[in-house]
Amino acid sequence: MALGAERITDSRTQQLRDLIEVLVAVVKRHDGVVSQRVAMQEAAREARMSIAEMPYIVNSAVADNRITADLRSGKLELVS
């Protein structure tokens, strides 16, 4: 991988980590459990990004084992 491409990848990875942290902070403010809709709205507002991009952030946070997402209840919960 070229050095320029490596920097872009590192930058995108860091941006994703930062966005996950924003989402986790939102869930924490709601005592560790919040509806996915509310969490995505608040995180998108804080990150100044489109809510349309938030499902990717939620899925990434779940894959990173930071939160769980219950499809039945529509709730996000912090992983202890």
C-alpha positions in Angstrom: 0.0 0.0 0.0 1.3 3.4 -0.9 2.1 5.8 2.0 -0.7 8.2 0.9 -3.3 5.4 0.9 -2.0 4.3 4.3 -2.6 7.7 5.8 -6.1 7.9 4.3 -6.9 4.5 5.7 -5.5 5.5 9.1 -7.5 8.7 9.0 -10.8 6.9 8.2 -10.2 4.3 10.9 -9.6 7.1 13.4 -12.7 8.9 12.2 -14.8 5.7 12.7 -13.3 5.2 16.2 -14.2 8.8 17.1 -17.8 8.4 15.8 -18.2 5.2 17.8 -17.1 7.1 20.9 -19.7 9.8 20.2 -22.4 7.0 20.0 -21.1 5.3 23.1 -21.2 8.6 25.0 -24.8 9.1 24.0 -25.8 5.7 25.3 -23.9 6.3 28.5 -25.8 9.6 29.0 -29.0 7.5 28.9 -27.9 5.3 31.7 -26.6 2.6 29.3 -29.8 1.9 27.5 -31.5 4.0 24.8 -33.7 3.5 21.8 -31.6 3.2 18.6 -33.6 6.0 17.0 -32.9 8.5 19.8 -29.2 7.5 20.0 -28.7 7.8 16.2 -30.4 11.3 16.2 -28.3 12.6 19.1 -25.0 11.1 17.8 -25.6 12.5 14.3 -26.4 15.9 15.7 -23.3 15.9 17.9 -21.1 14.6 15.1 -22.7 17.0 12.6 -23.3 14.3 10.1 -26.3 12.8 8.3 -28.5 10.4 10.2 -28.4 8.2 7.1 -24.8 7.3 8.0 -25.5 6.3 11.6 -26.6 2.7 11.0 -23.0 2.0 9.8 -21.7 3.6 13.0 -24.1 1.5 15.1 -23.1 -1.7 13.3 -19.5 -0.9 13.7 -19.9 -0.2 17.5 -21.7 -3.6 17.8 -18.9 -5.3 15.9 -16.4 -3.6 18.1 -18.3 -5.0 21.1 -18.9 -1.6 22.6 -22.7 -1.8 22.5 -25.4 -4.4 21.8 -28.4 -3.7 19.6 -31.7 -5.5 20.3 -33.7 -5.7 17.1 -37.0 -6.6 18.8 -37.0 -3.7 21.3 -35.0 -1.3 19.1 -32.7 -0.6 22.1 -28.9 0.0 22.3 -27.2 -1.1 25.4 -23.6 -0.6 26.6 -21.5 -3.7 26.9 -20.2 -4.1 30.4 
